């Protein structure tokens, strides 16, 4: 199974929120089908992180008229 996102990709939750940077695939104890990624973002000046399923994310297109559009 190929990765949907790679480290450095900029993503956002489909439900909204801040832009986040993909740190990498999260897989401790999970099967490859879990398709979960660790993402980082700044909450003010504090670096935050979390684990998100690929289906809850969409890639952010930089310098596009609609910066949160999906890339296919």
Phi and psi restraints in degrees (range 20) as a CNS / XPLOR table:
assign (resid 1 and name C) (resid 2 and name N)
       (resid 2 and name CA) (resid 2 and name C) 1.0 -82.3 20.0 2
assign (resid 2 and name N) (resid 2 and name CA)
       (resid 2 and name C) (resid 3 and name N) 1.0 155.4 20.0 2
assign (resid 2 and name C) (resid 3 and name N)
       (resid 3 and name CA) (resid 3 and name C) 1.0 -77.9 20.0 2
assign (resid 3 and name N) (resid 3 and name CA)
       (resid 3 and name C) (resid 4 and name N) 1.0 139.1 20.0 2
assign (resid 3 and name C) (resid 4 and name N)
       (resid 4 and name CA) (resid 4 and name C) 1.0 -77.8 20.0 2
assign (resid 4 and name N) (resid 4 and name CA)
       (resid 4 and name C) (resid 5 and name N) 1.0 -34.6 20.0 2
assign (resid 4 and name C) (resid 5 and name N)
       (resid 5 and name CA) (resid 5 and name C) 1.0 -127.9 20.0 2
assign (resid 5 and name N) (resid 5 and name CA)
       (resid 5 and name C) (resid 6 and name N) 1.0 153.4 20.0 2
assign (resid 5 and name C) (resid 6 and name N)
       (resid 6 and name CA) (resid 6 and name C) 1.0 -125.2 20.0 2
assign (resid 6 and name N) (resid 6 and name CA)
       (resid 6 and name C) (resid 7 and name N) 1.0 161.9 20.0 2
assign (resid 6 and name C) (resid 7 and name N)
       (resid 7 and name CA) (resid 7 and name C) 1.0 -54.2 20.0 2
assign (resid 7 and name N) (resid 7 and name CA)
       (resid 7 and name C) (resid 8 and name N) 1.0 132.3 20.0 2
assign (resid 7 and name C) (resid 8 and name N)
       (resid 8 and name CA) (resid 8 and name C) 1.0 100.4 20.0 2
assign (resid 8 and name N) (resid 8 and name CA)
       (resid 8 and name C) (resid 9 and name N) 1.0 -17.6 20.0 2
assign (resid 8 and name C) (resid 9 and name N)
       (resid 9 and name CA) (resid 9 and name C) 1.0 -63.0 20.0 2
assign (resid 9 and name N) (resid 9 and name CA)
       (resid 9 and name C) (resid 10 and name N) 1.0 142.2 20.0 2
assign (resid 9 and name C) (resid 10 and name N)
       (resid 10 and name CA) (resid 10 and name C) 1.0 -99.1 20.0 2
assign (resid 10 and name N) (resid 10 and name CA)
       (resid 10 and name C) (resid 11 and name N) 1.0 125.8 20.0 2
assign (resid 10 and name C) (resid 11 and name N)
       (resid 11 and name CA) (resid 11 and name C) 1.0 -132.1 20.0 2
assign (resid 11 and name N) (resid 11 and name CA)
       (resid 11 and name C) (resid 12 and name N) 1.0 168.1 20.0 2
assign (resid 11 and name C) (resid 12 and name N)
       (resid 12 and name CA) (resid 12 and name C) 1.0 -142.9 20.0 2
assign (resid 12 and name N) (resid 12 and name CA)
       (resid 12 and name C) (resid 13 and name N) 1.0 152.5 20.0 2
assign (resid 12 and name C) (resid 13 and name N)
       (resid 13 and name CA) (resid 13 and name C) 1.0 -66.8 20.0 2
assign (resid 13 and name N) (resid 13 and name CA)
       (resid 13 and name C) (resid 14 and name N) 1.0 141.2 20.0 2
assign (resid 13 and name C) (resid 14 and name N)
       (resid 14 and name CA) (resid 14 and name C) 1.0 -59.2 20.0 2
assign (resid 14 and name N) (resid 14 and name CA)
       (resid 14 and name C) (resid 15 and name N) 1.0 -27.4 20.0 2
assign (resid 14 and name C) (resid 15 and name N)
       (resid 15 and name CA) (resid 15 and name C) 1.0 -84.4 20.0 2
assign (resid 15 and name N) (resid 15 and name CA)
       (resid 15 and name C) (resid 16 and name N) 1.0 -2.3 20.0 2
assign (resid 15 and name C) (resid 16 and name N)
       (resid 16 and name CA) (resid 16 and name C) 1.0 108.9 20.0 2
assign (resid 16 and name N) (resid 16 and name CA)
       (resid 16 and name C) (resid 17 and name N) 1.0 179.2 20.0 2
assign (resid 16 and name C) (resid 17 and name N)
       (resid 17 and name CA) (resid 17 and name C) 1.0 120.4 20.0 2
assign (resid 17 and name N) (resid 17 and name CA)
       (resid 17 and name C) (resid 18 and name N) 1.0 -173.1 20.0 2
assign (resid 17 and name C) (resid 18 and name N)
       (resid 18 and name CA) (resid 18 and name C) 1.0 -74.5 20.0 2
assign (resid 18 and name N) (resid 18 and name CA)
       (resid 18 and name C) (resid 19 and name N) 1.0 157.0 20.0 2
assign (resid 18 and name C) (resid 19 and name N)
       (resid 19 and name CA) (resid 19 and name C) 1.0 -64.6 20.0 2
assign (resid 19 and name N) (resid 19 and name CA)
       (resid 19 and name C) (resid 20 and name N) 1.0 141.7 20.0 2
assign (resid 19 and name C) (resid 20 and name N)
       (resid 20 and name CA) (resid 20 and name C) 1.0 -129.3 20.0 2
assign (resid 20 and name N) (resid 20 and name CA)
       (resid 20 and name C) (resid 21 and name N) 1.0 153.1 20.0 2
assign (resid 20 and name C) (resid 21 and name N)
       (resid 21 and name CA) (resid 21 and name C) 1.0 -105.9 20.0 2
assign (resid 21 and name N) (resid 21 and name CA)
       (resid 21 and name C) (resid 22 and name N) 1.0 130.5 20.0 2
assign (resid 21 and name C) (resid 22 and name N)
       (resid 22 and name CA) (resid 22 and name C) 1.0 -70.5 20.0 2
assign (resid 22 and name N) (resid 22 and name CA)
       (resid 22 and name C) (resid 23 and name N) 1.0 124.7 20.0 2
assign (resid 22 and name C) (resid 23 and name N)
       (resid 23 and name CA) (resid 23 and name C) 1.0 -88.6 20.0 2
assign (resid 23 and name N) (resid 23 and name CA)
       (resid 23 and name C) (resid 24 and name N) 1.0 -34.0 20.0 2
assign (resid 23 and name C) (resid 24 and name N)
       (resid 24 and name CA) (resid 24 and name C) 1.0 162.2 20.0 2
assign (resid 24 and name N) (resid 24 and name CA)
       (resid 24 and name C) (resid 25 and name N) 1.0 -178.9 20.0 2
assign (resid 24 and name C) (resid 25 and name N)
       (resid 25 and name CA) (resid 25 and name C) 1.0 -77.8 20.0 2
assign (resid 25 and name N) (resid 25 and name CA)
       (resid 25 and name C) (resid 26 and name N) 1.0 139.6 20.0 2
assign (resid 25 and name C) (resid 26 and name N)
       (resid 26 and name CA) (resid 26 and name C) 1.0 -106.1 20.0 2
assign (resid 26 and name N) (resid 26 and name CA)
       (resid 26 and name C) (resid 27 and name N) 1.0 119.7 20.0 2
assign (resid 26 and name C) (resid 27 and name N)
       (resid 27 and name CA) (resid 27 and name C) 1.0 -141.8 20.0 2
assign (resid 27 and name N) (resid 27 and name CA)
       (resid 27 and name C) (resid 28 and name N) 1.0 9.8 20.0 2
assign (resid 27 and name C) (resid 28 and name N)
       (resid 28 and name CA) (resid 28 and name C) 1.0 -57.2 20.0 2
assign (resid 28 and name N) (resid 28 and name CA)
       (resid 28 and name C) (resid 29 and name N) 1.0 115.6 20.0 2
assign (resid 28 and name C) (resid 29 and name N)
       (resid 29 and name CA) (resid 29 and name C) 1.0 74.7 20.0 2
assign (resid 29 and name N) (resid 29 and name CA)
       (resid 29 and name C) (resid 30 and name N) 1.0 1.7 20.0 2
assign (resid 29 and name C) (resid 30 and name N)
       (resid 30 and name CA) (resid 30 and name C) 1.0 -104.5 20.0 2
assign (resid 30 and name N) (resid 30 and name CA)
       (resid 30 and name C) (resid 31 and name N) 1.0 152.5 20.0 2
assign (resid 30 and name C) (resid 31 and name N)
       (resid 31 and name CA) (resid 31 and name C) 1.0 -79.1 20.0 2
assign (resid 31 and name N) (resid 31 and name CA)
       (resid 31 and name C) (resid 32 and name N) 1.0 158.3 20.0 2
assign (resid 31 and name C) (resid 32 and name N)
       (resid 32 and name CA) (resid 32 and name C) 1.0 -57.1 20.0 2
assign (resid 32 and name N) (resid 32 and name CA)
       (resid 32 and name C) (resid 33 and name N) 1.0 -26.7 20.0 2
assign (resid 32 and name C) (resid 33 and name N)
       (resid 33 and name CA) (resid 33 and name C) 1.0 -67.9 20.0 2
assign (resid 33 and name N) (resid 33 and name CA)
       (resid 33 and name C) (resid 34 and name N) 1.0 -15.3 20.0 2
assign (resid 33 and name C) (resid 34 and name N)
       (resid 34 and name CA) (resid 34 and name C) 1.0 -63.3 20.0 2
assign (resid 34 and name N) (resid 34 and name CA)
       (resid 34 and name C) (resid 35 and name N) 1.0 -32.3 20.0 2
assign (resid 34 and name C) (resid 35 and name N)
       (resid 35 and name CA) (resid 35 and name C) 1.0 49.4 20.0 2
assign (resid 35 and name N) (resid 35 and name CA)
       (resid 35 and name C) (resid 36 and name N) 1.0 55.4 20.0 2
assign (resid 35 and name C) (resid 36 and name N)
       (resid 36 and name CA) (resid 36 and name C) 1.0 -114.2 20.0 2
assign (resid 36 and name N) (resid 36 and name CA)
       (resid 36 and name C) (resid 37 and name N) 1.0 142.1 20.0 2
assign (resid 36 and name C) (resid 37 and name N)
       (resid 37 and name CA) (resid 37 and name C) 1.0 -125.7 20.0 2
assign (resid 37 and name N) (resid 37 and name CA)
       (resid 37 and name C) (resid 38 and name N) 1.0 146.1 20.0 2
assign (resid 37 and name C) (resid 38 and name N)
       (resid 38 and name CA) (resid 38 and name C) 1.0 -90.2 20.0 2
assign (resid 38 and name N) (resid 38 and name CA)
       (resid 38 and name C) (resid 39 and name N) 1.0 128.5 20.0 2
assign (resid 38 and name C) (resid 39 and name N)
       (resid 39 and name CA) (resid 39 and name C) 1.0 -124.5 20.0 2
assign (resid 39 and name N) (resid 39 and name CA)
       (resid 39 and name C) (resid 40 and name N) 1.0 151.7 20.0 2
assign (resid 39 and name C) (resid 40 and name N)
       (resid 40 and name CA) (resid 40 and name C) 1.0 -126.0 20.0 2
assign (resid 40 and name N) (resid 40 and name CA)
       (resid 40 and name C) (resid 41 and name N) 1.0 149.9 20.0 2
assign (resid 40 and name C) (resid 41 and name N)
       (resid 41 and name CA) (resid 41 and name C) 1.0 -157.6 20.0 2
assign (resid 41 and name N) (resid 41 and name CA)
       (resid 41 and name C) (resid 42 and name N) 1.0 165.6 20.0 2
assign (resid 41 and name C) (resid 42 and name N)
       (resid 42 and name CA) (resid 42 and name C) 1.0 -100.4 20.0 2
assign (resid 42 and name N) (resid 42 and name CA)
       (resid 42 and name C) (resid 43 and name N) 1.0 127.4 20.0 2
assign (resid 42 and name C) (resid 43 and name N)
       (resid 43 and name CA) (resid 43 and name C) 1.0 -103.4 20.0 2
assign (resid 43 and name N) (resid 43 and name CA)
       (resid 43 and name C) (resid 44 and name N) 1.0 90.1 20.0 2
assign (resid 43 and name C) (resid 44 and name N)
       (resid 44 and name CA) (resid 44 and name C) 1.0 73.2 20.0 2
assign (resid 44 and name N) (resid 44 and name CA)
       (resid 44 and name C) (resid 45 and name N) 1.0 -120.0 20.0 2
assign (resid 44 and name C) (resid 45 and name N)
       (resid 45 and name CA) (resid 45 and name C) 1.0 -100.7 20.0 2
assign (resid 45 and name N) (resid 45 and name CA)
       (resid 45 and name C) (resid 46 and name N) 1.0 -2.9 20.0 2
assign (resid 45 and name C) (resid 46 and name N)
       (resid 46 and name CA) (resid 46 and name C) 1.0 -94.1 20.0 2
assign (resid 46 and name N) (resid 46 and name CA)
       (resid 46 and name C) (resid 47 and name N) 1.0 130.7 20.0 2
assign (resid 46 and name C) (resid 47 and name N)
       (resid 47 and name CA) (resid 47 and name C) 1.0 -78.2 20.0 2
assign (resid 47 and name N) (resid 47 and name CA)
       (resid 47 and name C) (resid 48 and name N) 1.0 122.1 20.0 2
assign (resid 47 and name C) (resid 48 and name N)
       (resid 48 and name CA) (resid 48 and name C) 1.0 -109.8 20.0 2
assign (resid 48 and name N) (resid 48 and name CA)
       (resid 48 and name C) (resid 49 and name N) 1.0 162.0 20.0 2
assign (resid 48 and name C) (resid 49 and name N)
       (resid 49 and name CA) (resid 49 and name C) 1.0 -152.2 20.0 2
assign (resid 49 and name N) (resid 49 and name CA)
       (resid 49 and name C) (resid 50 and name N) 1.0 159.2 20.0 2
assign (resid 49 and name C) (resid 50 and name N)
       (resid 50 and name CA) (resid 50 and name C) 1.0 -164.6 20.0 2
assign (resid 50 and name N) (resid 50 and name CA)
       (resid 50 and name C) (resid 51 and name N) 1.0 170.8 20.0 2
assign (resid 50 and name C) (resid 51 and name N)
       (resid 51 and name CA) (resid 51 and name C) 1.0 -113.4 20.0 2
assign (resid 51 and name N) (resid 51 and name CA)
       (resid 51 and name C) (resid 52 and name N) 1.0 130.2 20.0 2
assign (resid 51 and name C) (resid 52 and name N)
       (resid 52 and name CA) (resid 52 and name C) 1.0 -134.7 20.0 2
assign (resid 52 and name N) (resid 52 and name CA)
       (resid 52 and name C) (resid 53 and name N) 1.0 139.5 20.0 2
assign (resid 52 and name C) (resid 53 and name N)
       (resid 53 and name CA) (resid 53 and name C) 1.0 -70.5 20.0 2
assign (resid 53 and name N) (resid 53 and name CA)
       (resid 53 and name C) (resid 54 and name N) 1.0 142.5 20.0 2
assign (resid 53 and name C) (resid 54 and name N)
       (resid 54 and name CA) (resid 54 and name C) 1.0 -55.1 20.0 2
assign (resid 54 and name N) (resid 54 and name CA)
       (resid 54 and name C) (resid 55 and name N) 1.0 -34.4 20.0 2
assign (resid 54 and name C) (resid 55 and name N)
       (resid 55 and name CA) (resid 55 and name C) 1.0 -67.7 20.0 2
assign (resid 55 and name N) (resid 55 and name CA)
       (resid 55 and name C) (resid 56 and name N) 1.0 -15.3 20.0 2
assign (resid 55 and name C) (resid 56 and name N)
       (resid 56 and name CA) (resid 56 and name C) 1.0 -94.5 20.0 2
assign (resid 56 and name N) (resid 56 and name CA)
       (resid 56 and name C) (resid 57 and name N) 1.0 -2.0 20.0 2
assign (resid 56 and name C) (resid 57 and name N)
       (resid 57 and name CA) (resid 57 and name C) 1.0 -112.5 20.0 2
assign (resid 57 and name N) (resid 57 and name CA)
       (resid 57 and name C) (resid 58 and name N) 1.0 156.0 20.0 2
assign (resid 57 and name C) (resid 58 and name N)
       (resid 58 and name CA) (resid 58 and name C) 1.0 -139.5 20.0 2
assign (resid 58 and name N) (resid 58 and name CA)
       (resid 58 and name C) (resid 59 and name N) 1.0 147.3 20.0 2
assign (resid 58 and name C) (resid 59 and name N)
       (resid 59 and name CA) (resid 59 and name C) 1.0 -73.7 20.0 2
assign (resid 59 and name N) (resid 59 and name CA)
       (resid 59 and name C) (resid 60 and name N) 1.0 141.4 20.0 2
assign (resid 59 and name C) (resid 60 and name N)
       (resid 60 and name CA) (resid 60 and name C) 1.0 -93.8 20.0 2
assign (resid 60 and name N) (resid 60 and name CA)
       (resid 60 and name C) (resid 61 and name N) 1.0 130.4 20.0 2
assign (resid 60 and name C) (resid 61 and name N)
       (resid 61 and name CA) (resid 61 and name C) 1.0 -94.2 20.0 2
assign (resid 61 and name N) (resid 61 and name CA)
       (resid 61 and name C) (resid 62 and name N) 1.0 113.5 20.0 2
assign (resid 61 and name C) (resid 62 and name N)
       (resid 62 and name CA) (resid 62 and name C) 1.0 -70.5 20.0 2
assign (resid 62 and name N) (resid 62 and name CA)
       (resid 62 and name C) (resid 63 and name N) 1.0 144.1 20.0 2
assign (resid 62 and name C) (resid 63 and name N)
       (resid 63 and name CA) (resid 63 and name C) 1.0 59.3 20.0 2
assign (resid 63 and name N) (resid 63 and name CA)
       (resid 63 and name C) (resid 64 and name N) 1.0 28.2 20.0 2
assign (resid 63 and name C) (resid 64 and name N)
       (resid 64 and name CA) (resid 64 and name C) 1.0 -104.8 20.0 2
assign (resid 64 and name N) (resid 64 and name CA)
       (resid 64 and name C) (resid 65 and name N) 1.0 154.4 20.0 2
assign (resid 64 and name C) (resid 65 and name N)
       (resid 65 and name CA) (resid 65 and name C) 1.0 -54.7 20.0 2
assign (resid 65 and name N) (resid 65 and name CA)
       (resid 65 and name C) (resid 66 and name N) 1.0 -40.5 20.0 2
assign (resid 65 and name C) (resid 66 and name N)
       (resid 66 and name CA) (resid 66 and name C) 1.0 -110.3 20.0 2
assign (resid 66 and name N) (resid 66 and name CA)
       (resid 66 and name C) (resid 67 and name N) 1.0 91.4 20.0 2
assign (resid 66 and name C) (resid 67 and name N)
       (resid 67 and name CA) (resid 67 and name C) 1.0 -62.0 20.0 2
assign (resid 67 and name N) (resid 67 and name CA)
       (resid 67 and name C) (resid 68 and name N) 1.0 -17.0 20.0 2
assign (resid 67 and name C) (resid 68 and name N)
       (resid 68 and name CA) (resid 68 and name C) 1.0 -106.8 20.0 2
assign (resid 68 and name N) (resid 68 and name CA)
       (resid 68 and name C) (resid 69 and name N) 1.0 23.7 20.0 2
assign (resid 68 and name C) (resid 69 and name N)
       (resid 69 and name CA) (resid 69 and name C) 1.0 -75.0 20.0 2
assign (resid 69 and name N) (resid 69 and name CA)
       (resid 69 and name C) (resid 70 and name N) 1.0 150.4 20.0 2
assign (resid 69 and name C) (resid 70 and name N)
       (resid 70 and name CA) (resid 70 and name C) 1.0 -72.5 20.0 2
assign (resid 70 and name N) (resid 70 and name CA)
       (resid 70 and name C) (resid 71 and name N) 1.0 146.4 20.0 2
assign (resid 70 and name C) (resid 71 and name N)
       (resid 71 and name CA) (resid 71 and name C) 1.0 -107.0 20.0 2
assign (resid 71 and name N) (resid 71 and name CA)
       (resid 71 and name C) (resid 72 and name N) 1.0 130.7 20.0 2
